[in-house]
């Protein structure tokens, strides 16, 4: 069956689901439930996230064609529980919009970790049964906040976002689908937004070098330091939530433990990253922190795999002979 025909079937199925809803108001919950039932009957195989989203959007268009009120959410074939963790520090101007996009997805719990907020971040968050707010008076840093949120999350999939970067639900959905499809660690592919190698900073080179040394050059400079990313329950159980305090270390351990890792979708958080006094300029505070985290990551993996990691153990003189064909 051609994809055009399949999308048309999804559109018609959405039509039928909306028409059948006569006693209760049309809602995202009803659209999601009816979509999962239809999808489960229609597909037995795992589909790529692009295909899943094309089908989902067609179903939503069909549903809204006959819905009495437009439903903004995106239906997804998620059969496990999904959680989201949002770390925030003084994000009163953006946190509400970040949560609004997450609420457009079939995420059962959204854990917002406010750390050291001195503005109106708490007051900006509207009451919602899917949202839990955890507030710490002191500033913990986003890595610690994510680890706290992960320790509280109960989902089979846990999606991580930051309170200062508003990302559309359409950009977040692939990360949920990828974990549902069996991937343990889903990274944001920031490669298209980086400058040429000669103009990259030390942090980017450290990320690339760590992935290369661990046998995953395909991951390039992608890391758990960048949002959005998502983890499976298997990954969290294997790594432990506290490992997320040092993101490069968590990723290095995930690679070493053979977890399934992909970076399937580019989301621009490089140009959208909020500039602060601590993350601007050469050798800034954030850069020094991330570089230190990478050193800790190397140390942790060396304890598991030996000091040379995946590099050869041949003496330099023998390497030279092999290189020169002797």
C-alpha positions in Angstrom: 0.0 0.0 0.0 1.3 3.4 -0.9 1.9 6.0 1.8 -0.7 8.3 0.2 -3.3 5.6 0.5 -2.3 4.8 4.1 -2.5 8.5 5.1 -6.0 8.7 3.4 -7.1 5.6 5.5 -5.8 7.3 8.7 -7.7 10.5 7.7 -10.9 8.5 7.3 -10.3 6.6 10.5 -10.0 10.0 12.3 -13.2 11.1 10.6 -15.0 8.0 11.9 -13.7 8.4 15.4 -14.9 12.0 15.7 -18.3 11.2 14.2 -18.8 8.3 16.6 -18.2 10.6 19.6 -21.7 12.0 20.1 -22.4 11.8 23.8 -19.2 13.4 25.2 -17.2 16.4 24.0 -14.4 15.8 21.5 -11.1 15.8 23.4 -7.4 14.9 23.1 -7.9 12.0 25.4 -10.6 10.5 23.1 -8.6 11.2 20.0 -5.5 9.5 21.5 -7.5 6.4 22.7 -9.3 5.9 19.4 -6.0 6.4 17.5 -4.1 3.8 19.5 -6.9 1.3 19.0 -7.0 1.9 15.3 -3.2 1.9 15.0 -2.8 -1.3 17.0 -5.3 -3.1 14.7 -3.7 -1.8 11.6 0.0 -2.3 12.2 2.0 -5.2 13.6 5.4 -4.0 12.6 7.6 -1.2 13.9 7.4 1.9 11.7 10.0 4.7 11.4 9.2 7.8 13.4 8.7 9.9 10.2 6.0 7.4 9.0 4.4 7.3 12.4 4.1 11.1 12.5 2.7 11.2 9.0 0.0 8.8 9.9 -0.7 10.5 13.2 -1.1 13.9 11.6 -3.4 12.5 8.9 -5.6 10.9 11.7 -5.6 14.3 13.6 -6.7 16.1 10.4 -9.5 13.7 9.9 -10.6 13.8 13.5 -10.7 17.6 13.5 -12.7 17.7 10.3 -15.7 16.6 12.2 -14.8 17.5 15.8 -17.0 20.2 17.4 -13.9 21.8 18.7 -10.4 21.7 17.2 -8.1 19.4 19.2 -4.5 20.6 19.2 -2.8 17.5 20.5 -0.8 15.0 18.5 -2.0 11.3 18.8 0.9 8.8 19.1 1.0 5.0 19.3 2.5 4.9 22.8 1.4 1.9 24.7 3.7 2.4 27.7 3.5 5.3 30.1 5.4 8.5 29.1 6.8 11.1 31.5 8.5 14.4 30.9 11.1 16.2 33.1 11.5 20.0 32.7 14.3 21.8 34.6 13.9 25.5 35.1 15.6 28.4 36.8 14.0 31.8 36.4 12.0 30.9 33.3 8.8 32.7 34.1 8.5 34.1 30.6 8.7 30.7 28.8 7.9 27.8 31.2 4.1 28.0 30.5 4.7 27.7 26.8 7.1 24.8 27.3 4.5 22.9 29.3 1.7 23.8 26.9 3.6 22.0 24.1 4.2 18.9 26.3 0.5 18.8 27.0 -0.1 18.3 23.3 1.5 14.9 23.6 0.3 11.7 25.3 2.5 12.3 28.3 0.8 11.2 31.5 3.1 13.0 33.9 5.1 16.2 33.6 7.6 16.8 36.4 8.8 20.4 36.6 11.8 20.9 38.7 12.2 24.6 39.7 15.6 25.3 41.2 16.7 28.6 42.6 13.8 30.5 40.9 13.6 34.2 42.1 11.1 35.3 39.5 7.5 34.2 38.8 8.2 30.8 37.4 6.0 29.0 39.9 3.1 31.4 39.4 3.4 31.0 35.6 2.5 27.3 35.8 -1.2 26.6 35.6 -2.7 23.9 37.6 -3.1 20.6 35.7 -3.5 17.1 36.9 -0.7 15.9 34.6 1.8 18.5 36.0 3.8 18.1 39.2 6.0 20.9 40.4 9.0 20.3 42.6 10.6 23.5 43.9 14.1 23.9 45.5 15.0 27.3 47.0 18.7 27.0 46.0 20.1 26.8 42.5 21.0 23.2 41.7 21.9 23.4 38.0 19.9 21.8 35.2 21.8 18.5 35.3 21.0 17.9 39.0 17.4 19.0 38.3 17.0 16.5 35.5 18.4 13.8 37.8 15.9 14.7 40.5 13.1 14.6 37.9 14.2 11.3 36.6 14.2 9.8 40.1 10.6 10.9 40.5 9.4 9.9 37.0 7.5 6.6 36.7 7.2 6.4 32.9 8.5 3.7 30.6 9.7 6.6 28.5 11.1 9.8 30.0 11.5 12.9 27.9 13.8 15.7 29.0 13.3 19.4 28.2 14.4 22.8 29.6 12.2 25.5 30.8 13.9 28.2 28.7 13.6 26.6 25.2 10.1 26.4 23.8 9.9 23.4 21.4 6.9 22.5 19.4 5.2 19.2 20.2 6.0 18.1 16.6 9.7 18.4 17.4 9.4 16.4 20.6 7.2 13.6 19.3 9.9 11.7 17.5 11.9 11.2 20.7 8.9 9.5 22.3 8.3 7.3 19.2 11.9 6.2 19.1 11.9 4.9 22.7 8.5 3.2 22.0 10.3 1.5 19.1 13.0 0.1 21.4 15.7 2.7 21.5 17.1 3.3 25.0 18.8 6.7 24.6 17.5 9.1 22.0 19.7 12.2 21.5 19.1 15.4 19.7 21.2 15.5 16.5 22.6 19.0 16.8 25.2 18.4 14.0 23.4 20.5 11.3 23.6 23.6 13.6 27.3 23.4 14.4 30.1 25.4 12.6 32.8 23.6 10.6 35.3 21.6 12.7 38.0 24.3 12.6 35.6 26.8 14.2 34.1 24.5 16.8 34.9 25.0 20.5 36.7 22.7 22.9 33.4 21.5 24.3 32.2 20.2 20.9 35.6 18.6 20.2 35.4 16.9 23.6 32.0 15.4 22.8 33.2 14.1 19.4 36.3 12.7 20.9 34.5 10.9 23.7 32.0 9.3 21.2 34.9 8.3 18.9 37.0 6.7 21.6 34.0 4.7 22.7 33.4 3.3 19.2 30.5 5.5 18.3 31.8 8.1 15.8 28.3 8.1 14.2 27.0 10.0 17.2 29.4 12.9 16.3 29.1 15.7 18.9 25.7 14.6 20.1 25.4 14.2 23.9 23.0 14.1 26.8 24.1 17.7 27.5 21.6 18.8 24.9 17.9 18.7 25.1 15.5 17.4 24.0 16.5 13.8 24.7 14.7 10.7 26.0 15.5 7.6 28.0 13.8 4.3 28.3 13.0 2.7 31.6 15.7 0.1 30.8 18.3 2.9 30.4 17.3 4.6 33.7 17.4 1.3 35.6 20.8 0.4 34.1 22.4 3.8 34.6 20.6 5.1 37.7 19.0 8.5 37.9 22.0 10.0 39.7 24.2 9.3 36.7 22.4 12.1 34.9 24.1 14.6 37.2 27.1 14.2 34.8 25.5 13.8 31.3 28.7 12.9 29.4 29.4 10.2 32.0 25.9 8.8 31.7 26.2 8.6 27.9 29.6 7.0 28.1 28.3 4.4 30.5 25.3 3.8 28.2 27.6 3.1 25.3 29.8 0.9 27.4 26.8 -1.1 28.6 25.6 -1.7 25.0 22.4 0.3 25.3 20.7 1.2 22.1 21.5 4.8 21.2 20.4 7.0 18.3 20.3 10.6 17.3 17.5 10.5 14.7 16.1 14.0 14.6 17.8 17.5 14.5 16.1 20.1 16.8 17.7 23.6 16.8 18.5 24.4 20.4 21.9 25.9 19.5 20.7 29.2 18.1 17.7 29.2 20.5 19.8 28.7 23.6 19.3 31.5 26.1 22.4 33.5 26.6 23.5 33.9 30.3 26.5 35.4 31.9 27.9 31.9 32.6 27.7 30.5 29.1 29.1 33.2 26.9 32.8 33.7 25.9 35.8 31.5 25.7 36.5 29.4 28.8 33.1 30.4 30.4 31.8 28.7 33.5 29.5 26.3 31.7 32.2 25.3 29.2 34.6 24.5 32.1 31.9 22.5 33.8 31.2 20.4 30.7 34.9 19.8 30.0 35.3 18.6 33.5 32.3 16.3 33.1 34.0 14.7 30.0 37.1 14.1 32.0 35.0 12.3 34.6 33.3 10.3 31.8 36.7 9.1 30.5 37.7 8.1 34.0 34.5 6.1 34.6 34.8 4.2 31.3 38.5 3.5 31.7 37.7 1.8 35.0 35.5 -0.5 33.1 37.4 -1.1 29.8 41.0 -0.3 30.7 43.1 2.8 30.2 43.4 2.5 26.4 39.7 2.0 25.8 39.2 0.9 22.1 42.6 2.0 21.0 45.4 -0.4 20.1 47.8 -1.8 22.7 50.7 -2.1 20.3 53.9 -0.3 21.3 54.7 2.9 19.3 57.7 1.3 17.6 55.6 -1.6 16.2 52.8 0.8 15.2 55.4 2.8 13.2 56.7 -0.3 11.4 53.1 -1.3 10.4 52.4 2.3 9.3 55.5 2.3 7.1 54.8 -1.2 5.7 57.8 -2.9 7.3 
